[in-house]
Amino acid sequence: MTAAPEERPKPIDQYRDIHEILDQIQLRPEMWLRQRSLRDLQSILFGYGVALDVHGLDEEFALWPVGSFARWIEARFGWSMAAGWAVAIEKHADCEEPLNVFFRLLDEYRAS
């Protein structure tokens, strides 16, 4: 999922799924997220998931605040998901930037 630094952003109408959107967000987070906010990212992803449901689109979506990605984090680390994965990651990021922790964990989740 890690985007190459020299890669250029794609026009939004060329994204095929959430993973391509996340690749673009990781490539240029400041274009998408105020102050690189993980909670803002979770809000964007929540809206994406709602749009999938509203329009009856068949795309696997694991990034609900308490979806399969959150359950994977909870099982792996024992972190509470009561407030969603963004809050849990922020709480346990220690000195690492929460957005970087998210992308690292997402890569691990997708590989598992």
Backbone torsions as a table, in degrees:
resi	resn	phi	psi	omega
1	MET	NA	-18.6	-177.9
2	THR	-65.8	121.6	-178.7
3	ALA	-81.8	143.0	177.8
4	ALA	-68.7	139.1	-176.7
5	PRO	-60.0	-30.4	-178.0
6	GLU	-84.2	-6.8	-179.0
7	GLU	-65.0	140.2	-179.6
8	ARG	-96.5	149.4	177.5
9	PRO	-61.4	145.6	177.0
10	LYS	-96.5	152.4	172.8
11	PRO	-61.8	143.9	-173.9
12	ILE	-58.8	-29.7	-179.0
13	ASP	-75.8	-0.7	178.1
14	GLN	-100.2	-1.7	178.8
15	TYR	-75.1	133.8	180.0
16	ARG	-95.9	-27.9	-177.5
17	ASP	-159.2	-179.6	-176.6
18	ILE	-62.9	-30.8	-178.1
19	HIS	-67.9	-35.5	176.0
20	GLU	-69.3	-35.9	175.8
21	ILE	-64.4	-45.3	179.3
22	LEU	-63.4	-36.1	174.8
23	ASP	-59.7	-41.7	179.6
24	GLN	-69.5	-38.2	177.2
25	ILE	-64.0	-42.5	179.2
26	GLN	-65.9	-35.0	179.1
27	LEU	-65.0	-42.8	-177.7
28	ARG	-138.5	70.0	-175.0
29	PRO	-60.9	-32.1	-178.1
30	GLU	-67.4	-21.5	177.3
31	MET	-74.3	-23.4	-172.7
32	TRP	-109.2	-31.0	-168.1
33	LEU	-127.8	125.8	174.2
34	ARG	-63.0	128.7	176.8
35	GLN	49.1	32.1	178.1
36	ARG	55.0	38.6	-173.8
37	SER	-74.1	122.4	177.2
38	LEU	-68.1	-33.2	177.6
39	ARG	-67.9	-35.5	174.5
40	ASP	-64.0	-40.3	177.4
41	LEU	-62.5	-43.8	178.6
42	GLN	-60.2	-38.5	177.9
43	SER	-64.9	-42.4	176.8
44	ILE	-60.4	-46.1	-178.1
45	LEU	-67.2	-34.8	175.7
46	PHE	-61.3	-45.9	177.7
47	GLY	-61.2	-38.4	177.4
48	TYR	-62.2	-46.0	179.3
49	GLY	-62.7	-40.9	177.0
50	VAL	-62.3	-43.7	179.3
51	ALA	-61.4	-39.5	176.1
52	LEU	-58.1	-47.3	-178.7
53	ASP	-65.8	-47.1	-177.6
54	VAL	-59.3	-38.7	-176.4
55	HIS	-95.7	5.0	176.7
56	GLY	61.9	33.6	-178.4
57	LEU	-85.1	138.7	-176.7
58	ASP	-95.5	85.8	176.3
59	GLU	-135.0	128.4	176.7
60	GLU	-61.7	130.0	-177.7
61	PHE	-134.6	107.1	-174.9
62	ALA	-98.8	-0.1	-166.8
63	LEU	-102.9	20.5	170.1
64	TRP	-58.1	154.3	-179.1
65	PRO	-53.9	-28.5	175.8
66	VAL	-128.0	35.0	179.5
67	GLY	-82.2	-163.3	-174.4
68	SER	-65.7	-30.6	174.6
69	PHE	-63.9	-45.4	178.5
70	ALA	-63.4	-41.9	179.0
71	ARG	-64.3	-36.5	177.1
72	TRP	-63.9	-45.0	178.1
73	ILE	-61.8	-45.5	-179.2
74	GLU	-60.6	-43.9	179.7
75	ALA	-67.2	-37.9	-176.1
76	ARG	-75.1	-41.1	-173.4
77	PHE	-113.4	-14.5	-176.8
78	GLY	77.7	16.8	-179.8
79	TRP	-77.6	142.0	175.3
80	SER	-69.1	138.4	177.8
81	MET	-110.0	18.0	-177.1
82	ALA	-56.4	-34.7	179.8
83	ALA	-105.9	8.9	178.9
84	GLY	97.4	167.7	-175.8
85	TRP	-68.6	-30.6	-178.5
86	ALA	-63.9	-46.8	179.9
87	VAL	-64.9	-42.3	179.6
88	ALA	-61.3	-44.8	179.5
89	ILE	-65.0	-44.1	178.4
90	GLU	-58.5	-42.0	-177.5
91	LYS	-66.0	-32.2	-174.2
92	HIS	-110.3	12.1	-177.0
93	ALA	-73.4	-14.3	-176.5
94	ASP	54.5	-123.5	-176.6
95	CYS	-91.6	-4.2	-178.4
96	GLU	-85.8	146.2	177.6
97	GLU	-64.0	128.0	-177.9
98	PRO	-53.8	-37.6	179.5
99	LEU	-63.2	-39.3	177.0
100	ASN	-66.0	-40.1	177.3
101	VAL	-61.5	-44.1	179.2
102	PHE	-56.3	-51.5	-176.7
103	PHE	-65.2	-36.0	176.6
104	ARG	-64.9	-46.6	179.2
105	LEU	-65.8	-38.3	178.5
106	LEU	-63.0	-41.3	176.7
107	ASP	-60.2	-43.3	178.8
108	GLU	-65.3	-42.0	178.9
109	TYR	-61.2	-46.7	-178.9
110	ARG	-65.4	-30.5	178.9
111	ALA	-78.4	-19.5	-176.9
112	SER	-82.2	NA	NA
